[in-house]
């Protein structure tokens, strides 16, 4: 079964803005070796991004960057 999520564009933009801001702060304040400590935050952002994607909105760019750094730090 395919889920349909409808998010008002203003809410989607607000979510995107918060994810971009938080992602930028994590990128600024955490070295790669310390990113493992952000796991709970990354999980919460993952959930929000999944909701945005399901509703047809793009993945925030800053999130893509910190997610890449986060995954590299786990290896």
C-alpha positions, 0 to 999 in steps of 0.5 A: 500500500502506498502512503500519501502524505499532504503537507501544506507548502508553508509547513514543508518550507518551515521543516526544510528551513529547520532541517537546513539550519540544524544540519548546518550547525552540526556541520559547523560544530562537529568533527567527523570523529564526533558525529556518532554522538549526533545519532539521535538527532540524525534519526529525528531528521531522517524521519522528517526528511522521509515525510517530506520526500513522501509528500513530494518535496526535495531533500534539503541540501545541507541535510544531504551533506551532513548525512554523507559526513555522518555515514562516513564517520560510522565506517 
